[in-house]
């Protein structure tokens, strides 16, 4: 039985249809990468999966339960969220920001328990930022802030983490750090990940690491292509959707190991008919 199942999902803002008839499944210990041009509806789809928006048609199931029938606290125990942006407003300490991830387990008018605080320390150690626990969140770099948000999602102890462009605006090192942590969480904790990305090589990265990876290319209100990165990330598909010339390269770092990467070469200029 799939952990996440999306059937015939459609969503509109008024008369403006964002996507229609989307279908995909996600199993335990797997990752689904959502890829596509700006404005194609990736974030809107994630917000529907999280229950922040409601589908016009179709259904989203987690553990065979329709999320439309779950209360927010119930859904928060099953699915966590790593947003693309997070406004830094109040000077909370890192440990306090992460502790907010335990809200679904804390009764009204009650303070977080000692066990909640232990879980926070465990997660901070797990992703290597325990040394930041007393630091004001306002004073962190972009990469450190993203790790804190990941810690807050992890402390929810959900089966699924939904990530909206988790490496956006990060430098090369911090991008790789986030990707390595995602691999660790999937392999060691059995978590399942749904993430949007603008970087197709991230899907290749997960596949190269031996994780079952599904890539869905979203455009024109649909998932046009869906499957393993090796099958979906083709030079033909990149030309069709993004109008760019690309090259798929293979690299072997060790014997019997084959790593793949996509290299952008040039933009394909569309031919326009000239009036004579």
C-alpha positions in Angstrom: 0.0 0.0 0.0 1.4 3.4 -0.9 2.2 5.9 1.8 0.9 8.8 -0.2 -1.6 8.4 -3.1 -2.9 11.3 -5.2 -5.8 10.5 -7.5 -7.2 12.8 -10.3 -6.2 16.0 -8.4 -7.4 19.3 -9.9 -7.2 22.8 -8.4 -8.3 26.2 -9.6 -8.2 29.8 -8.3 -11.6 30.9 -9.4 -11.7 30.5 -13.2 -7.9 30.0 -13.4 -7.0 26.3 -13.4 -3.6 25.6 -12.0 -3.4 21.8 -12.5 -5.8 19.0 -13.5 -6.0 15.2 -13.3 -2.7 14.7 -11.5 -1.8 11.2 -10.2 1.2 9.8 -8.4 2.1 7.6 -5.5 4.9 7.6 -2.9 6.2 4.7 -0.9 8.0 4.5 2.4 11.7 5.5 2.2 11.2 7.0 -1.3 11.5 10.5 -2.7 9.3 12.3 -5.2 10.9 15.3 -6.9 8.6 17.8 -8.6 10.3 19.7 -11.4 9.1 22.3 -13.8 9.2 25.9 -15.0 8.4 28.9 -12.8 4.7 29.3 -12.3 3.7 25.8 -13.4 1.9 25.1 -10.0 4.5 23.2 -8.0 4.1 25.1 -4.8 0.3 25.1 -5.2 0.3 21.3 -5.5 2.4 21.0 -2.3 0.0 23.3 -0.4 -2.8 21.0 -1.5 -0.9 18.0 -0.3 -0.3 19.7 3.0 -4.0 20.5 3.4 -3.4 24.2 3.3 -5.6 24.4 0.1 -8.4 22.1 -0.9 -8.7 20.4 -4.3 -11.6 21.2 -6.6 -11.6 17.5 -7.6 -9.8 14.4 -6.7 -8.3 13.0 -3.5 -5.1 12.9 -1.5 -4.5 9.9 0.8 -1.9 9.3 3.5 -1.8 5.8 4.9 -5.1 5.2 3.0 -6.8 8.1 4.9 -8.2 11.0 2.9 -6.5 14.1 4.2 -9.7 16.1 3.7 -11.1 14.1 6.7 -8.1 14.8 9.0 -7.9 17.6 11.5 -4.8 19.8 11.3 -3.2 18.3 14.4 -3.8 14.8 13.0 -2.2 15.7 9.7 0.7 17.4 11.4 1.6 14.1 13.0 1.8 12.4 9.6 3.2 15.2 7.4 5.7 17.9 8.1 6.6 21.0 6.0 9.9 22.6 5.1 8.9 26.0 3.5 10.9 27.8 0.8 10.7 31.0 2.8 10.3 31.7 6.6 10.0 35.3 7.9 12.3 36.0 10.9 10.3 38.2 13.2 11.0 37.6 16.9 14.4 36.8 18.5 13.6 33.2 19.5 16.5 30.9 20.2 17.1 28.0 17.8 15.9 25.5 20.3 12.7 27.4 20.7 12.0 27.5 17.0 12.6 23.8 16.7 10.4 23.1 19.8 7.5 24.7 17.9 7.4 21.5 15.8 6.0 19.7 18.8 2.9 21.9 18.9 0.7 19.0 17.6 1.6 16.9 20.6 1.1 19.7 23.2 -2.4 20.1 24.7 -3.9 23.6 24.9 -2.7 25.7 27.9 0.1 23.2 28.5 3.9 23.8 28.2 6.2 21.5 26.2 7.3 18.5 28.3 10.9 17.4 29.2 10.5 14.6 26.6 9.7 17.2 23.9 12.9 19.1 24.8 14.9 15.9 24.7 13.5 15.2 21.2 14.6 18.7 20.1 18.2 18.1 21.3 18.2 14.7 19.6 17.2 16.2 16.2 19.7 19.1 16.5 22.4 16.6 17.1 21.2 14.4 14.2 21.6 17.1 11.6 24.7 18.6 13.2 23.5 22.0 14.6 23.3 21.3 18.3 26.0 24.0 18.8 23.5 26.5 17.5 20.7 25.7 20.0 21.2 28.9 22.2 21.8 31.1 19.2 19.1 33.7 18.3 17.4 32.6 15.1 17.6 36.1 13.7 21.4 35.9 13.7 21.7 32.8 11.5 22.9 32.6 7.9 20.6 31.4 5.2 22.0 27.8 5.3 21.8 27.6 9.0 18.2 28.9 9.0 17.2 26.2 6.5 18.7 23.5 8.7 16.8 24.9 11.7 13.5 24.7 9.7 14.4 21.1 8.7 15.0 20.3 12.4 11.6 21.8 13.2 10.0 19.5 10.6 11.8 16.5 11.8 10.8 16.9 15.5 7.2 16.5 14.4 8.0 12.8 13.9 6.0 12.7 10.7 6.3 9.9 8.1 6.4 12.4 5.2 8.3 15.7 4.9 7.1 18.1 2.1 9.9 20.4 1.0 9.4 23.4 -1.2 12.8 24.1 -3.0 14.8 23.2 0.1 18.1 24.4 -1.4 16.9 27.7 -2.9 19.3 30.7 -2.3 21.9 28.4 -0.7 25.6 28.3 -1.7 27.1 25.2 -3.3 28.3 23.7 0.0 25.1 24.3 1.9 23.1 22.9 -1.0 25.1 19.7 -0.8 24.8 19.6 2.9 21.0 19.6 2.7 21.0 16.9 0.0 23.3 14.7 2.2 21.0 15.1 5.2 18.0 14.2 3.1 19.8 11.0 1.9 20.7 10.2 5.6 17.1 10.7 6.7 15.7 8.4 4.0 18.3 5.7 4.5 18.5 5.7 8.3 15.0 6.9 9.4 13.0 5.5 6.5 11.4 8.9 5.9 9.6 9.7 2.7 10.1 13.0 0.9 8.1 15.1 -1.5 10.1 18.1 -2.8 9.9 20.7 -5.5 13.1 21.7 -7.1 14.5 23.9 -10.0 17.6 21.7 -10.2 17.2 18.5 -12.2 20.6 17.2 -11.0 19.2 16.9 -7.5 17.0 14.0 -8.7 20.0 12.4 -10.3 21.9 12.9 -7.0 19.3 10.9 -5.1 19.2 8.2 -7.7 23.0 8.0 -7.7 22.8 7.4 -4.0 20.7 4.3 -4.4 17.4 5.9 -3.2 14.2 5.0 -5.1 13.5 8.4 -6.8 10.6 9.4 -8.9 10.7 12.6 -10.9 7.6 14.3 -12.1 7.9 17.1 -14.7 5.1 19.5 -14.3 4.0 21.9 -17.1 0.8 23.0 -18.8 -1.3 22.1 -15.8 -0.2 18.5 -15.9 2.5 16.0 -14.9 3.8 15.5 -18.4 6.4 13.0 -17.5 6.8 10.8 -14.5 9.3 8.0 -13.7 12.9 7.5 -12.7 15.3 10.4 -13.3 17.2 8.2 -15.8 14.0 7.8 -17.9 12.5 11.3 -17.5 15.6 13.6 -17.6 16.3 13.2 -21.3 17.7 15.7 -23.7 14.5 15.5 -25.7 12.3 16.3 -22.7 14.5 19.3 -21.7 14.3 20.6 -25.2 10.5 20.2 -25.4 9.7 21.8 -22.0 12.5 24.3 -21.3 13.6 25.0 -24.9 17.2 24.4 -24.0 19.9 22.2 -25.4 21.4 19.8 -22.8 23.7 16.9 -22.6 23.5 13.9 -20.2 27.0 12.9 -18.9 28.0 9.8 -17.1 30.9 9.6 -14.6 32.3 6.7 -12.8 34.0 7.4 -9.5 34.5 3.7 -8.6 34.2 0.4 -10.3 30.7 -0.7 -11.2 29.4 2.8 -10.3 27.8 5.1 -12.9 26.8 8.6 -12.0 24.7 10.8 -14.3 24.4 14.6 -14.6 22.6 16.9 -16.9 24.6 19.8 -18.4 22.8 22.8 -19.9 24.4 24.0 -23.2 22.4 26.7 -24.7 18.9 28.2 -25.1 17.1 27.2 -28.3 15.8 30.2 -30.1 12.3 29.8 -31.3 11.8 30.3 -35.0 9.4 33.1 -35.9 7.8 33.5 -39.3 8.9 36.8 -40.9 6.4 38.6 -43.1 7.8 39.4 -46.5 
